[in-house]
Each structure stands twice: as structure tokens, then as C-alpha cells.
Amino acid sequence: VFLTKIYHAYPVYDLTYKENLQKLLQFVKPFENLDTTGRQGLYRYNNMDHSLAMGRKMARGLIRGVDGGAHGVATGEEYFG
């Protein structure tokens, strides 16, 4: 297992962040043993409750060998609209 922690790093949004994020996620998608999550991994400024929900969903998915739905946390327009 390899983990990199980046302290005091927050996403900075610009007008092209959605397109740039999609390019990154498409690049890492072929790697079967790589999952991205959290503020840095999903380029998302989420709250602590969202971070915990993402972590739980990611862990459950990894244990079960399925997509746990971590990428769907805090994605509504109320956060990015």
C-alpha cells in the first residue's frame, strides 16, 4: 500500500477545473490498484463529514471488491453550482 499525504493543500477552482479533473481521472482509471479520494484526489473542497463518508465508502468498496460510491459524495450543484 502506498499513501501520500499533502498537508495544508486545498483545491483552487478556476473556470476549467472540471475538464482538467476529468482528464486526470481518465488517466488514472486504467490503473487497477489506484483509487483517488478526498480533497486532493478528487479536487473537491469537502467538509469533514464528507471526508468521513468518502473514507467509509472507499473502505467498504475495497473490502468488497466493488465501487463503494466514494466519488459521489458532495457532488451536488449546491456545492459547485
C-alpha positions in Angstrom: 0.0 0.0 0.0 1.3 3.4 -0.9 -0.2 6.6 0.5 0.9 10.2 0.1 -0.4 12.9 2.4 -0.3 16.5 1.4 -0.7 18.8 4.4 -2.4 22.2 4.1 -3.3 21.6 0.5 -6.7 22.8 -0.8 -8.2 22.7 -4.3 -8.3 26.0 -6.1 -11.1 26.3 -8.6 -10.8 28.0 -11.9 -13.1 28.0 -15.0 -11.6 24.8 -16.4 -11.2 22.7 -13.2 -14.0 20.2 -14.2 -12.4 19.5 -17.6 -8.9 19.2 -16.0 -10.2 16.9 -13.3 -11.9 14.6 -15.9 -8.6 14.4 -17.8 -6.8 13.3 -14.6 -9.4 10.8 -13.7 -9.4 9.3 -17.2 -5.6 9.0 -17.0 -5.6 7.1 -13.7 -8.7 4.9 -14.5 -6.7 2.1 -16.2 -4.6 1.5 -13.0 -6.5 -1.3 -11.2 -4.7 -0.7 -7.9 -5.2 3.1 -7.8 -8.1 5.0 -6.2 -8.4 8.7 -5.7 -10.4 10.3 -2.9 -10.6 13.3 -0.7 -9.8 16.9 -1.3 -6.6 16.3 -3.3 -7.6 13.1 -5.0 -11.0 14.4 -6.3 -10.1 18.1 -6.4 -13.0 18.7 -4.0 -13.2 21.1 -1.1 -15.4 18.9 1.1 -16.3 19.2 4.8 -15.2 16.8 7.5 -18.4 14.8 7.3 -17.9 14.4 3.6 -14.4 13.2 4.1 -15.5 10.6 6.6 -18.3 9.4 4.3 -15.8 9.2 1.4 -13.4 7.2 3.5 -16.1 4.8 4.7 -17.4 4.2 1.2 -13.9 3.8 -0.2 -13.0 1.2 2.5 -16.2 -0.8 2.1 -15.7 -0.8 -1.7 -12.1 -2.0 -1.4 -13.1 -4.8 1.1 -15.9 -6.0 -1.1 -14.1 -5.5 -4.4 -16.7 -3.1 -5.8 -17.2 0.6 -6.4 -18.2 1.9 -3.0 -19.6 5.2 -4.3 -16.9 7.4 -2.7 -16.8 9.6 -5.8 -20.5 10.5 -5.4 -20.1 12.2 -2.0 -20.6 16.0 -2.1 -21.0 16.3 -5.8 -24.4 18.2 -6.0 -24.8 21.6 -7.5 -25.3 23.1 -4.0 -21.6 22.5 -3.6 -20.3 23.6 -7.0 -23.2 25.4 -8.7 
